Amino acid sequence: MASASDSALSRISYIHDVSFASLAKLDHFIYKQNGYTAVNLGLDSANAQAARVNQFNCRLGKWLDGEESQNDFGHLHAYKAVDAPHHRVHESMQQALDALTGDWEQSPQVQQQLFESFSDVEQASDNVIENLDKMVVEKHGAHRG
């Protein structure tokens, strides 16, 4: 009975962490989509305002700095590895949004800057997603599910 209870608790913990990682990724994708949509809707749009949030005030950033997540995951290498690419996503998004203040539709230089900034957003984002996945594997082992 005790073994079955431990197994059930372990599975529940795993499912909780997989669900969290999935929600964190979804929030992250929504953040990026807000930035991309701001290109069409402009810097006064709600999308642009949502994309202006820094890495400490977005949902993922608040979670990373939270006491519960630090207690649950703080000892994991992958948890610690999320911070740098997460910071880079926000920094690159801010650079892209800053470029929109110019005449980006008529300027090949500004378009190139936008392309480079968004490319960096995507590259850093891939690292964030990869580390969120690794975090769950690192905590629970590779053969769960």
Residue pairs with C-beta under 8 A, 6 or more apart in sequence:
10 140
11 144
13 140
14 136
14 140
14 144
14 145
17 72
17 135
17 136
17 139
17 140
18 136
21 132
21 133
21 135
21 136
24 59
24 60
24 63
24 132
25 129
25 132
27 58
27 59
27 60
28 60
28 89
28 125
28 128
28 129
31 50
31 51
31 53
31 58
31 60
31 89
31 93
32 89
32 93
32 121
32 122
32 125
33 47
34 47
34 48
34 50
34 51
35 47
35 48
35 51
35 93
35 96
35 97
35 118
35 121
36 118
37 45
37 47
38 45
38 47
38 48
38 51
38 97
38 100
39 96
39 100
39 104
39 114
41 47
41 48
42 48
42 100
43 97
43 100
43 101
48 97
48 100
51 93
51 97
52 94
52 97
53 90
54 61
54 90
54 94
55 61
55 86
55 87
55 89
55 90
55 91
56 62
56 65
58 90
60 82
60 86
60 128
61 86
61 90
63 69
64 79
64 82
64 83
64 86
69 79
72 139
73 79
73 135
73 139
74 80
76 135
76 138
76 139
77 138
78 131
78 132
78 134
78 135
78 137
78 138
79 131
79 135
79 138
81 127
81 131
81 134
82 128
82 131
82 132
82 135
84 127
85 124
85 125
85 127
85 128
85 131
86 124
86 128
88 120
88 124
88 127
89 121
89 124
89 125
89 128
92 117
92 118
92 120
92 121
92 124
93 117
93 121
95 113
95 117
95 120
96 113
96 114
96 117
96 118
96 121
99 110
99 113
99 114
99 117
100 114
102 110
103 110
104 110
104 111
104 114
137 144
